[in-house]
């Protein structure tokens, strides 16, 4: 029924987001980029974008789909804006596998196969994220974006530089690995080595009215991989043993403001959990073909947006109170029924 309908699917989600933004007078926010996976059968042939994925919990592998999301986090609500499926280039994947094998066997570089050329039909997750930001900049010009936030995958010079250009903003915040090199006092050292013997400062940061205890330390320094000066912050939440390292493009922000902006990234994790659990994508995603996968995903996100118009949700948003989560609102609807 849905696949054969004449609904303008390519515009439907964007129109729905516009209705939400206009209804609640949303004028600013933080854009968040993240990706999530959906486990699939190893023998599926009709469901698209299925490829081999690593399972972080076990270190093993499974087959599934990978989706990159763009989320707008506003003072009153978290709104899904757009998405795109990711599929790695099969030729590049084969080359990487063979390259790793030959390297392990000690085969010299000149005797190993040449890296295949980039195939534009298989954009990387960073390229997908930049495309989603471009669409947002085109369709929602009246929304003022304070910053863009992404996890460690998006902590590259390419993403930070191009995201700033696309949205005409100064601040893009991400995370880098502990072995990233910085230039300090004329020599290169890792960020882990720099912060190892420097005691952090205990602070309290407020996220949506809730105070969190953190330990942080920061430096504005030349980051070798970016070939540019960045603001790098070592951050440790209460109860954590090791630092994570935040990188920010705008050097003028205070350390506390960067940490507070980066911390809202966890709201996208809550959205993904709610979306998978309560909005049909987890157990009603058997539709085959590219259209079947994308349209069922759009329908599940429209469920999320429709819930903004539930009387209880509308009342909370109009009174500037934090929105109900999807799970709690669904439970309320069941009890009312």
C-alpha positions in Angstrom: 0.0 0.0 0.0 2.7 2.5 1.0 5.2 1.7 -1.8 2.5 2.1 -4.5 1.0 5.3 -3.1 1.5 8.7 -4.9 2.6 10.4 -1.7 5.6 12.7 -2.4 7.9 10.7 -0.1 11.1 12.8 -0.9 9.4 15.9 0.6 7.1 14.5 3.2 9.6 14.4 6.1 10.9 17.9 5.4 7.3 19.3 5.3 6.5 17.6 8.6 9.6 19.1 10.3 8.6 22.5 9.0 5.2 22.1 10.5 6.8 21.3 13.9 9.2 24.2 13.7 6.5 26.7 12.8 4.0 25.4 15.3 6.3 25.8 18.3 8.2 28.9 17.1 11.7 27.2 17.0 14.3 29.6 15.8 17.7 28.1 16.9 19.4 24.9 18.0 22.4 22.6 17.8 22.7 20.1 14.9 23.8 16.6 15.8 25.2 13.9 13.5 25.3 10.3 14.5 24.9 6.9 12.9 23.2 3.7 14.0 22.9 0.1 12.8 20.1 -2.4 12.3 20.9 -6.1 12.4 19.7 -8.2 9.5 19.8 -11.8 8.4 23.1 -13.1 6.8 21.2 -14.5 3.8 19.0 -11.5 3.0 18.9 -10.6 -0.7 16.0 -8.2 -1.1 16.7 -5.7 1.7 19.2 -3.1 0.4 22.3 -1.5 2.0 23.1 -4.7 4.0 26.8 -5.1 4.7 29.2 -6.6 7.3 29.3 -4.6 10.5 31.4 -5.0 13.6 29.6 -5.7 16.9 31.3 -3.5 19.6 30.1 -5.6 22.5 31.6 -8.9 21.3 34.2 -7.8 18.8 32.6 -10.1 16.2 30.7 -9.3 13.0 27.1 -9.3 11.8 25.2 -8.2 8.7 23.0 -5.1 8.9 22.1 -1.7 7.6 23.8 1.5 8.7 21.9 4.8 8.8 23.4 8.3 9.3 21.0 10.8 11.1 20.8 14.5 11.3 19.0 15.7 14.5 18.1 19.2 15.6 18.4 19.7 19.3 16.5 22.8 20.5 15.8 24.3 24.0 12.5 22.4 24.1 12.7 19.3 21.9 14.9 16.9 19.9 13.7 16.8 16.3 14.8 14.2 13.6 15.5 16.2 10.5 16.8 13.7 7.8 18.7 10.5 7.3 20.6 8.5 4.7 21.7 4.9 4.4 25.4 4.1 4.2 26.9 1.4 2.1 30.7 0.9 1.7 32.3 0.6 -1.7 32.6 -3.2 -2.2 35.8 -2.8 -4.3 37.4 -0.6 -1.6 36.4 -3.2 1.0 38.0 -6.0 -0.9 41.2 -3.9 -1.4 41.4 -3.1 2.4 41.0 -6.7 3.3 43.7 -7.9 0.9 45.9 -4.9 1.8 45.8 -5.9 5.5 46.5 -9.6 4.7 49.5 -8.8 2.5 50.8 -6.3 5.0 50.7 -8.9 7.7 52.6 -11.3 5.5 55.3 -8.7 5.0 54.7 -8.0 1.3 56.3 -4.7 0.3 54.1 -1.8 -0.8 55.3 -1.9 -4.4 54.2 -5.5 -4.7 50.7 -4.9 -3.2 47.7 -4.0 -5.3 47.1 -0.3 -6.0 44.2 1.4 -4.1 41.1 1.6 -6.3 39.8 5.0 -7.3 37.1 6.6 -5.3 33.6 5.6 -6.5 31.1 8.5 -6.1 28.2 6.1 -5.9 29.5 5.0 -2.4 29.9 8.2 -0.3 31.6 7.9 3.1 29.7 8.6 6.3 31.4 12.0 6.5 30.3 12.8 2.9 26.8 11.7 3.7 26.8 13.9 6.9 28.0 16.9 4.8 25.2 16.3 2.3 22.6 16.2 5.0 24.0 19.5 6.4 23.8 21.0 2.9 20.1 20.0 2.6 19.4 21.6 6.0 21.2 24.8 5.1 19.0 25.0 1.9 15.7 24.1 3.4 15.9 25.7 6.9 17.7 29.0 6.3 15.7 30.8 9.1 17.0 28.5 11.8 20.1 29.8 13.6 22.6 27.0 14.3 24.9 27.6 17.3 27.1 24.6 16.6 27.4 21.2 14.9 28.3 18.2 17.1 29.4 14.7 16.1 31.2 11.8 17.6 34.8 10.6 17.0 34.0 9.4 13.5 33.4 13.0 12.4 36.5 14.5 14.2 38.4 15.0 10.9 39.6 18.2 9.3 37.4 17.6 6.3 34.2 17.5 8.4 35.1 20.5 10.7 36.2 22.7 7.8 33.4 21.9 5.4 30.6 21.9 8.0 31.6 25.5 9.0 31.5 26.6 5.3 28.1 24.9 4.6 26.3 26.4 7.6 28.2 29.7 7.8 29.0 29.1 11.5 32.2 29.1 13.5 31.8 26.2 16.0 31.9 22.5 15.1 32.7 20.1 17.9 33.7 16.5 17.7 36.1 14.0 19.4 39.6 12.8 18.5 41.6 9.7 19.5 44.1 9.8 22.3 47.0 9.2 20.0 46.3 12.3 17.9 49.5 14.5 17.7 49.7 18.1 18.8 52.6 20.5 18.3 53.7 21.7 21.8 56.9 23.7 22.5 58.4 22.7 19.2 57.8 19.0 19.3 54.9 16.6 18.5 53.3 14.6 21.3 50.0 12.8 21.7 47.1 14.5 23.4 47.1 11.6 26.0 50.7 12.4 26.8 50.1 16.1 27.1 47.2 15.8 29.5 48.6 12.8 31.5 50.5 14.9 34.1 48.2 17.9 34.0 45.5 17.9 36.7 42.0 18.6 35.5 39.5 21.1 37.0 36.3 19.8 38.6 33.3 21.6 37.3 29.5 21.3 37.2 27.8 21.7 33.8 24.1 22.0 33.4 22.3 20.1 30.6 18.6 20.8 30.4 18.3 21.7 34.0 20.3 18.8 35.3 23.8 19.3 36.8 26.6 16.9 35.9 30.0 16.6 37.6 32.9 16.6 35.2 36.7 17.0 35.3 38.2 19.0 32.4 41.3 20.6 31.1 41.9 22.4 27.8 44.5 23.9 25.5 44.4 25.9 22.2 47.1 24.2 20.2 48.1 23.1 16.7 46.5 19.8 15.8 48.8 18.0 13.4 46.1 15.9 11.6 44.1 19.1 10.9 47.1 21.2 10.1 45.4 23.9 12.1 45.0 25.4 15.6 42.1 23.8 17.5 40.7 24.0 21.0 41.3 20.5 22.6 39.6 19.5 25.9 40.3 16.5 28.0 36.9 15.6 29.5 36.0 13.0 32.1 32.5 12.5 33.5 31.9 11.5 37.1 32.7 7.8 37.5 34.9 7.5 34.4 38.5 6.4 34.7 39.9 7.8 31.4 39.6 11.1 29.5 37.9 11.5 26.2 39.3 14.3 24.0 37.0 16.9 22.5 38.1 19.1 19.5 36.4 22.4 18.7 37.0 24.7 15.7 36.1 28.0 17.3 38.9 29.1 19.7 36.9 32.0 21.3 34.4 29.8 23.2 34.9 29.1 26.9 35.8 25.5 27.8 32.6 25.1 29.8 30.5 26.2 26.9 32.2 23.7 24.5 31.7 20.8 27.0 28.0 21.8 27.5 27.4 21.9 23.8 29.2 18.6 23.2 27.2 16.9 26.1 23.9 17.5 24.3 25.1 14.9 21.8 23.9 12.2 24.2 20.3 13.3 23.4 20.6 11.7 20.0 21.3 8.4 21.7 18.0 8.8 23.6 16.2 9.6 20.4 17.7 6.5 18.6 16.8 4.2 21.5 13.2 5.6 21.6 12.8 5.4 17.9 14.0 1.8 17.6 12.0 0.6 20.6 8.6 2.4 20.1 8.2 3.6 16.6 8.2 0.5 14.4 11.7 0.5 12.9 12.9 -2.4 15.1 10.3 -5.0 14.3 8.4 -3.7 11.2 11.3 -3.2 8.8 10.9 -6.2 6.4 10.0 -4.1 3.4 12.3 -5.0 0.4 14.0 -2.7 -2.0 15.4 0.8 -1.6 11.9 2.4 -1.6 10.7 -0.2 1.0 13.5 0.6 3.4 13.5 4.4 3.1 9.7 4.8 3.2 9.2 2.6 6.2 12.0 4.6 7.9 10.2 7.9 7.0 6.9 6.5 8.4 8.6 5.7 11.7 10.0 9.2 11.9 6.6 10.7 11.1 5.3 8.8 14.1 7.9 10.6 16.2 6.8 14.0 14.7 3.1 13.2 15.1 3.5 12.7 18.8 4.5 16.3 19.1 0.9 17.2 18.6 -0.4 15.0 21.4 -2.2 17.4 23.9 0.1 16.5 26.8 3.2 17.0 24.6 2.0 20.3 23.1 1.2 21.6 26.6 4.7 20.9 27.9 6.4 22.4 24.8 4.2 25.6 25.0 5.1 26.0 28.7 8.8 25.6 27.9 9.1 22.4 29.8 11.2 19.4 28.6 9.3 17.2 26.2 8.1 13.7 27.1 10.2 10.9 25.7 8.5 8.8 23.1 8.5 5.8 25.5 6.9 7.7 28.4 4.3 9.3 26.0 3.4 6.0 24.5 2.9 4.5 28.0 0.7 7.5 28.9 -1.4 7.0 25.8 -1.8 3.3 26.7 -3.0 4.1 30.2 -5.4 6.8 28.9 -6.8 4.3 26.5 
